[in-house]
Amino acid sequence: MPQFPLFAKSNVNGKGENEIYTFLKAHCCSPIGKFSDRSKLLYNPLHANDIRWNFEKFLINKNGFPYRRFAESVDPLKLAKDIRFLLSKKGGSQ
């Protein structure tokens, strides 16, 4: 048995989506313009900023606000420039 808190699965899109994803998606547009095959989507309603696939990434600033969103295909190492930029900010408006 794990000796750390476990989390439950939650919805990222559609009716009953987790509030954290509602917040993140409200501040960062989808990096992917279209839905691929709508017939395979098992949720509704559909929204333009829905998360399209697993491993989409959200970069959050030190004040807890979404800074940028990345497609699942983006190599995490490609986020380094944006991470360095956010770490260099003194005030925190970004």
Buried (B, 14 or more C-beta within 10 A) or exposed (E): EEEEEEEEEEEBBBEEBBEEBEBBBEBBEBBBEEBEEEEEBEEEEEBEBBBBEEEBBBBBBEEEBBBBBBEEEBEEEEBEEEEEBBEEEEEEEE
